[in-house]
Amino acid sequence: MPSLPGLLTFAALSLAALVLGVSATRLVPGLAAQHPGIIALALLLLFWTIRERWQRRRLQTRLLAEIDALSEELVAMRGPLPEMRPAAAMPVPRSEPKLRVVSASAVQSYEQAAQLMEADADEATAPADDGLLLDAVRDALNNNRVELHVQPIVSLPQRRIKFFELLARPRDAAGREYQAAECIGALEASGLRDEFDALMLLRSVQLVRKLESRARNAAFFLNLSPAMLARIETFNPLYEFLQRERERAGNIVLEFAHDGIRDLDRAGMYRLSRLAALGFALSVDGVTRLDADFAGLAKAGVRFMKFDAGLLGDPARMAQAPIAAEDLREACERHGIVPVLSKVETEAHLLKLADLDFPLGQGHLFGVPKLAKAA
């Protein structure tokens, strides 16, 4: 049922439109033959459209402001980070061990889960070129200097915010910020990626908890390493944590790199499907090869696929693709997957790909990653 303020607003706009319609027929010679009611109806529709757009923009601005404010509360409520040490390499088991059932004695927080994944081994060394970067990233992790950013994912062509992607950016002691593309390689080479993902997942859930009372429908994409699915000793803590947080499954989309998902064996894909069975939507990011197994991904629970706009806009590369760019949306939706046009940087870029009719888009054109203050 419409609210009282909404009804009053509609009544006021109707009255204003009627007055303007009658005045127009009397003051404008060319409109004298028109019925005032027709003009009033047209004006009412115009007023209502302007009002709706203004309210949507105000809501989006308020939600971004709340994320900034809540991130400060997030810093206050989280405790000190555990010492970040690389996990020891362990062989992938030949058979899938039975998943442990969460009980009263289960791991109480995901910080503890990350500590359980560590081993008493000497720190692994990254490649020489990444040594300084690795030291800076490790120092940022140990001193709570990992800043959270949010970037909107919008509907197309309306450009209304539908989701947000959470991005973590370490910052060194001198204040330099490192983007994910810079530090992920060093984290993986040193064996710290699993612990980094564990901490980011914890903070994401804390943020969702704080947003529940004010923005219950806000949903966040969170990128995790596919390597967490490759080993049962890293997957079990992840599964147990998400099992306890399954009531928030509607607010978190778990995202994995497409290349990593392609490399998973049957056991890894089974573990991926176990996360989907908890109710969490899954997304694959960085799709640069179009020979994807759409049916297999959908069976595992994937509901979003992000396609690089640079790839789709390159005629030379698309000429060798197994599927035409114009057919991607149909191929995805046939299996219940929503395609996302990612890395859209300019209006010209978007215009060039407008005929693909993707329902969602992401990139600097729609909003740069926004710093969540003091995160």
C-alpha positions in Angstrom: 0.0 0.0 0.0 1.4 3.5 -0.9 2.7 5.5 2.1 1.0 8.7 3.2 3.9 10.9 2.1 3.9 9.3 -1.3 0.2 9.9 -1.7 0.6 13.5 -0.6 3.5 14.0 -3.0 1.4 12.5 -5.9 -1.5 14.8 -5.0 0.7 17.9 -4.9 2.3 17.1 -8.2 -1.1 16.4 -9.8 -2.4 19.7 -8.6 0.6 21.5 -9.9 0.4 19.7 -13.3 -3.3 20.6 -13.6 -2.7 24.3 -12.8 0.1 24.5 -15.3 -2.0 22.6 -17.9 -4.9 25.0 -17.6 -2.5 28.0 -17.7 -0.7 26.7 -20.8 -4.0 26.4 -22.8 -4.8 30.0 -21.9 -1.4 31.6 -22.3 0.2 29.7 -25.1 -1.7 30.3 -28.4 -0.6 27.0 -30.0 -2.1 25.0 -27.1 -5.5 26.7 -27.0 -7.1 23.8 -28.9 -5.7 21.1 -26.6 -7.6 19.7 -23.6 -6.0 20.9 -20.3 -6.3 17.4 -18.9 -4.0 15.9 -21.6 -1.3 18.6 -20.9 -1.7 18.1 -17.2 -1.2 14.3 -17.5 1.9 14.8 -19.6 3.3 17.2 -17.0 2.5 14.9 -14.2 4.4 12.0 -15.8 7.4 14.4 -16.4 7.3 15.5 -12.7 7.0 12.0 -11.4 9.9 10.7 -13.6 12.1 13.5 -12.3 11.1 12.8 -8.7 11.9 9.0 -9.1 15.4 9.7 -10.6 16.2 12.2 -7.8 15.2 9.7 -5.1 17.2 6.9 -6.7 20.3 9.2 -6.9 19.8 10.3 -3.3 19.4 6.6 -2.1 22.6 5.6 -3.9 24.5 8.5 -2.4 23.2 7.7 1.1 24.2 4.0 0.7 27.8 4.9 -0.3 28.0 7.3 2.6 26.8 4.6 5.0 29.4 2.2 3.7 32.1 4.9 4.5 30.7 5.4 8.0 30.3 1.7 8.7 33.8 0.9 7.6 35.1 3.1 10.5 33.0 1.0 12.9 34.5 -2.1 11.3 38.0 -0.9 12.2 36.9 -0.3 15.8 35.2 -3.7 16.2 37.9 -6.0 14.7 40.8 -7.2 16.8 44.4 -7.4 15.9 45.3 -9.4 12.9 47.1 -12.8 13.4 50.7 -13.0 12.3 50.7 -13.6 8.6 53.0 -16.5 7.7 52.9 -18.6 4.5 51.1 -21.9 4.6 53.2 -25.0 4.1 52.6 -26.7 0.8 50.6 -29.9 1.1 49.7 -32.4 -1.6 46.1 -32.5 -2.9 44.4 -35.6 -1.5 43.4 -38.3 -4.0 39.9 -38.7 -2.6 37.5 -36.2 -1.1 37.6 -36.3 2.7 34.3 -36.1 4.5 33.3 -32.5 5.3 33.4 -31.8 9.0 30.1 -30.9 10.7 30.1 -27.6 12.6 29.7 -28.2 16.3 30.1 -26.2 19.5 33.8 -27.0 19.4 34.2 -25.7 15.8 36.5 -22.8 15.0 35.0 -19.7 16.6 36.3 -17.1 14.1 37.8 -17.0 10.7 41.0 -15.5 12.1 41.5 -18.8 14.0 40.7 -20.6 10.8 43.4 -18.7 9.0 45.8 -19.6 11.9 44.9 -23.3 11.6 45.9 -23.2 7.9 49.4 -22.0 8.8 52.3 -24.4 9.5 55.5 -24.1 11.5 57.7 -23.7 8.5 60.2 -21.0 7.4 58.8 -18.2 5.4 58.7 -18.9 1.7 60.5 -16.4 -0.5 58.9 -14.6 -3.4 60.7 -14.1 -6.7 63.5 -11.5 -6.4 61.6 -8.8 -8.4 58.7 -9.1 -5.9 60.7 -9.1 -2.7 60.1 -5.5 -1.8 56.5 -5.7 -2.7 56.0 -8.8 -0.6 57.6 -7.1 2.4 55.3 -4.1 2.0 52.2 -6.3 1.6 53.1 -8.5 4.6 53.8 -5.4 6.7 50.4 -3.9 5.7 48.6 -7.1 6.7 50.3 -7.3 10.1 49.7 -3.6 10.9 46.0 -3.3 9.9 46.8 -1.2 6.8 44.5 -2.9 4.4 42.0 -0.4 3.0 38.6 -1.5 1.8 37.2 0.0 -1.4 33.8 -0.5 -3.0 33.0 -0.2 -6.7 29.4 -0.3 -8.1 28.0 -2.9 -10.5 25.2 -1.2 -12.4 22.3 -2.3 -14.6 22.4 -1.5 -18.3 21.4 0.7 -19.9 19.8 2.4 -16.8 23.1 2.5 -14.8 21.3 1.9 -11.5 23.5 0.4 -8.8 22.6 -3.2 -8.3 25.7 -4.6 -6.5 29.0 -3.6 -5.1 32.4 -5.3 -5.4 34.6 -5.2 -2.3 38.3 -4.5 -3.1 41.1 -4.8 -0.6 44.2 -2.6 -1.1 47.2 -2.9 1.2 49.1 0.4 2.0 52.7 0.5 3.1 54.2 2.6 5.9 54.9 5.5 3.6 51.3 5.7 2.5 51.6 4.1 -0.9 48.6 2.1 -1.9 48.9 -1.2 -3.8 46.1 -2.4 -6.1 45.0 -6.0 -6.2 46.6 -6.7 -9.5 50.0 -5.6 -8.0 49.9 -7.6 -4.8 48.0 -10.8 -5.6 50.9 -12.3 -7.5 53.3 -11.7 -4.5 50.7 -13.1 -2.1 50.3 -16.3 -4.1 54.1 -16.7 -4.6 54.7 -16.4 -0.9 51.7 -18.7 0.2 49.8 -15.9 1.9 46.9 -15.6 -0.5 44.7 -18.0 1.5 45.2 -16.1 4.8 44.6 -12.8 3.0 41.3 -14.0 1.6 40.2 -15.4 4.9 40.7 -12.0 6.6 38.9 -10.2 3.8 35.9 -12.6 4.0 35.7 -12.0 7.7 35.6 -8.2 7.3 33.1 -8.5 4.5 30.7 -10.5 6.7 31.2 -7.9 9.5 30.3 -5.2 7.1 27.1 -7.0 6.0 26.2 -7.5 9.6 26.4 -3.8 10.3 24.4 -2.9 7.1 21.6 -5.3 7.9 19.4 -2.8 9.8 19.8 0.0 7.2 20.5 -1.6 3.8 19.3 -5.2 4.1 19.3 -5.7 0.3 22.9 -4.5 -0.3 25.0 -7.3 -1.9 28.7 -7.4 -2.3 31.0 -9.4 -4.6 34.1 -10.7 -2.9 37.0 -12.2 -4.8 38.6 -15.3 -3.4 41.4 -17.5 -4.6 40.4 -20.7 -6.4 43.3 -22.3 -4.6 41.2 -22.4 -1.5 39.1 -25.0 -3.3 42.0 -27.1 -4.4 43.0 -28.4 -1.0 40.7 -29.8 1.6 42.7 -28.3 4.5 42.0 -24.8 3.2 38.5 -25.5 2.1 37.1 -27.0 5.3 37.6 -23.8 7.4 36.1 -21.7 4.6 33.1 -24.0 4.4 32.5 -24.1 8.2 32.6 -20.3 8.4 30.2 -19.8 5.5 27.9 -22.5 7.0 27.6 -20.4 10.1 26.9 -17.3 8.0 24.5 -18.8 5.5 21.6 -16.5 6.6 23.7 -13.7 4.9 24.1 -15.7 1.7 21.8 -13.2 -0.1 24.3 -10.4 0.6 27.5 -12.0 -0.5 28.6 -13.2 -3.9 31.7 -15.4 -3.9 33.9 -14.6 -6.9 36.7 -16.7 -8.3 39.1 -16.1 -11.3 38.0 -18.0 -14.4 41.5 -19.3 -15.1 41.7 -20.8 -11.6 38.3 -22.4 -11.9 39.3 -23.9 -15.3 42.2 -25.6 -13.6 40.2 -27.3 -10.8 39.8 -31.0 -10.9 36.5 -32.8 -10.2 37.1 -32.6 -6.4 37.6 -28.8 -6.6 34.4 -28.4 -8.7 32.5 -30.4 -6.1 33.8 -28.2 -3.3 32.6 -25.2 -5.4 29.2 -26.6 -5.7 29.1 -27.2 -1.9 29.4 -23.4 -1.4 26.5 -22.8 -3.8 24.5 -25.4 -1.8 24.8 -23.2 1.2 22.9 -20.5 -0.7 25.8 -18.3 -1.8 25.7 -17.1 -5.4 28.9 -17.6 -7.3 30.7 -15.5 -9.9 33.6 -16.1 -12.2 35.8 -13.1 -13.0 38.3 -12.3 -15.8 36.7 -14.4 -18.5 39.1 -13.9 -21.5 38.5 -17.2 -23.2 35.0 -17.8 -24.6 35.2 -21.6 -24.8 33.8 -21.7 -21.3 31.8 -24.7 -20.1 28.6 -22.8 -19.4 26.7 -25.9 -18.5 29.4 -27.1 -16.1 29.7 -23.8 -14.4 25.9 -23.5 -14.0 25.8 -27.0 -12.5 28.4 -25.9 -9.9 26.2 -22.9 -8.9 27.8 -20.1 -10.9 25.3 -17.3 -11.4 27.4 -14.4 -12.8 30.2 -14.3 -15.4 32.3 -11.2 -16.0 33.6 -10.7 -19.5 36.4 -8.3 -20.3 35.2 -5.5 -22.4 38.6 -5.2 -23.9 38.3 -8.7 -25.3 34.8 -8.3 -26.7 35.8 -5.0 -28.4 38.8 -6.5 -30.1 37.8 -7.7 -33.6 41.0 -9.6 -34.2 40.7 -11.7 -31.0 36.9 -12.2 -31.4 37.4 -13.5 -35.0 39.1 -16.6 -33.5 36.6 -17.0 -30.7 34.4 -20.1 -30.7 31.3 -18.0 -30.0 30.2 -14.6 -31.4 30.1 -11.8 -28.9 26.5 -11.2 -29.9 25.6 -14.7 -28.7 27.2 -14.5 -25.3 24.1 -13.2 -23.4 21.9 -15.9 -24.9 24.5 -18.6 -24.1 24.7 -17.5 -20.5 21.0 -17.0 -19.8 20.3 -20.4 -21.4 22.1 -21.8 -18.3 20.8 -19.3 -15.7 23.9 -17.2 -15.7 23.9 -13.4 -15.7 26.7 -11.9 -18.0 28.5 -8.8 -16.7 30.5 -6.4 -19.0 33.6 -5.6 -16.9 36.4 -3.0 -17.3 34.2 -0.5 -19.1 36.3 2.7 -19.0 34.8 5.2 -21.4 31.5 6.2 -23.0 33.0 5.3 -26.4 33.9 1.9 -25.1 30.4 1.3 -23.9 28.8 2.6 -27.1 30.9 0.2 -29.1 29.6 -2.8 -27.2 26.0 -1.6 -26.7 24.6 -4.1 -29.2 25.7 -7.0 -26.9 22.8 -6.0 -24.6 24.5 -7.1 -21.4 22.2 -6.6 -18.3 25.1 -5.5 -16.0 28.2 -3.5 -16.3 31.3 -2.6 -14.2 34.2 -0.2 -14.7 35.5 3.3 -14.1 32.8 4.7 -16.4 30.1 3.7 -13.8 32.2 4.5 -10.7 35.8 4.3 -9.6 36.6 2.2 -6.5 35.7 4.4 -3.6 37.7 4.3 -0.4 35.9 3.2 2.6 37.3 5.7 5.2 39.9 4.4 7.6 39.2 0.8 6.6 
